Each structure stands twice: as C-alpha cells, then as structure tokens.
C-alpha cells in the first residue's frame, strides 16, 4: 500500500469531521510538534481572545511545517487538537475544514485543557503525516 486508507467501520458511530481509522503502508512517518497561532516574530496573532485568528495561523504554520518535508494536508493521518474551551469547537471546525480534505479527513482527537504553554494561547495542534515511499 502506498497511500493511507481512510476507514470508518459501519459498526462505529459515524464521525463528525474526522476518520476513525487510518491505515498506512510503507512510507516516511512525519511527526510535527504542537503548533500555535504565532507569527514569524513569535507573537500571538489577533487580539486577546481571537480564537479564529489563532486557529487560522496555527493551520498556516502547520502547512509550512508540512511543506518543509514535501508534504501537505493530504498527508496528515492524525491531528491532536487542544482548545482552552469547547466553546471554540464550532470555530475550530470551520477553520479546520478550510484546510483538510473533508471527504477523507484525518483521524483526530480534540480536547479542552486549562492552559497552553503560552498563557494567552487558545489553541494548539500537533500532527502525524505519512509520505509515500520515494
């Protein structure tokens, strides 16, 4: 198998915006550390409490991290998302869906946590991607 297979078994409830199981074959596994909504100067984007700006910048940063290894969002097989409040979930989903393939989204876990490494940060995302064999 040269590319990931995205599976949603009929014996598990249909997921909302993610895939239950992703099978990969030979290839290069890429692990991307948690990304925040930071600009090139290391400053949080948007004003205080601007979740959409931070989430959008986080996805832009993830796109840049993927590009550094010749990958893009289609290569992501797993996202871990950390929100400081589940109130942001609808905004997160809108932003996410503008970057990922909604027909075959990656496996995903989203949790609310009390605080991130940068106190004013509202969102962090890490990813696992798989590149096909060269």
C-alpha positions in Angstrom: 0.0 0.0 0.0 1.5 3.4 -1.0 -1.0 5.8 0.4 -3.1 5.9 3.5 -6.6 4.3 3.6 -9.2 6.2 5.5 -11.8 3.9 7.1 -15.0 4.4 9.1 -16.3 1.0 10.2 -20.0 0.6 10.0 -20.0 -0.8 13.5 -18.9 2.5 15.0 -21.0 5.7 15.0 -20.3 7.9 12.0 -17.6 10.5 13.0 -18.1 14.3 12.6 -15.2 15.8 10.8 -12.6 13.1 11.3 -11.9 9.5 10.3 -11.9 6.6 12.9 -9.1 4.5 11.4 -6.2 5.3 9.0 -4.0 2.5 7.7 -0.6 3.4 6.2 1.8 1.3 4.4 5.5 1.8 3.5 6.5 5.4 3.7 8.0 8.1 5.8 6.3 9.0 9.0 6.5 12.7 9.9 5.8 13.9 13.5 5.0 17.6 13.8 5.3 19.2 17.2 2.5 21.3 18.7 1.9 24.5 16.6 0.4 27.7 17.9 -1.0 30.8 16.4 2.3 32.6 16.3 3.6 34.9 13.6 7.2 34.8 12.4 8.2 37.1 15.3 6.8 34.6 17.8 3.9 36.8 18.7 0.3 35.5 19.0 -1.9 36.8 16.1 -5.2 38.6 16.6 -6.3 40.4 19.6 -6.9 39.0 23.1 -9.4 36.1 22.8 -9.3 36.0 19.0 -9.6 32.2 18.6 -10.3 32.3 14.8 -7.1 34.3 14.1 -5.0 32.0 16.3 -6.5 28.8 14.8 -6.1 30.1 11.2 -2.4 31.0 11.9 -1.9 27.6 13.6 -3.1 25.8 10.4 -0.9 28.2 8.3 2.1 27.2 10.5 1.2 23.5 10.1 1.1 24.0 6.3 4.6 25.5 6.5 5.9 22.6 8.7 4.4 20.1 6.2 5.9 21.9 3.2 9.4 21.7 4.9 9.3 17.9 4.3 7.5 18.0 0.9 4.1 17.2 2.4 0.7 18.9 2.7 -2.6 18.4 4.5 -3.5 15.3 2.4 -0.5 13.5 4.0 -1.8 14.1 7.6 -3.1 10.9 9.1 -3.6 12.1 12.7 -4.3 15.5 14.3 -4.3 16.2 18.1 -6.1 19.5 18.9 -6.0 21.3 22.2 -8.6 24.1 22.9 -8.8 26.1 26.1 -12.5 26.0 25.8 -15.0 23.8 24.0 -16.9 27.0 23.2 -14.4 27.4 20.4 -15.2 24.0 18.8 -17.5 25.3 16.0 -14.9 27.9 15.0 -12.2 25.3 15.1 -14.2 23.0 12.8 -14.8 25.8 10.3 -11.1 26.7 10.2 -10.0 23.0 10.0 -12.4 22.3 7.2 -10.9 25.0 5.1 -7.6 23.2 5.2 -8.2 19.5 5.3 -10.0 17.3 2.8 -13.4 17.0 4.4 -14.2 13.9 2.2 -11.3 12.0 3.8 -10.3 13.8 6.9 -7.5 12.6 9.2 -8.1 10.8 12.4 -8.4 13.4 15.1 -8.7 14.0 18.8 -9.8 17.3 20.3 -9.7 18.1 24.0 -10.2 21.1 26.2 -7.3 21.9 28.5 -6.9 24.6 31.2 -3.9 26.3 29.7 -1.2 26.1 27.0 2.5 26.8 27.3 1.8 30.4 26.3 -0.8 31.7 28.7 -2.8 33.8 26.1 -2.8 31.0 23.5 -6.2 29.4 22.9 -5.3 26.6 20.5 -2.5 24.2 19.8 -2.3 21.4 17.2 0.1 18.6 16.6 0.1 16.1 13.6 1.4 12.9 12.2 1.8 12.7 8.5 2.9 9.9 6.2 4.7 10.4 2.9 4.6 7.7 0.3 7.8 5.8 -0.5 10.2 7.5 -2.8 
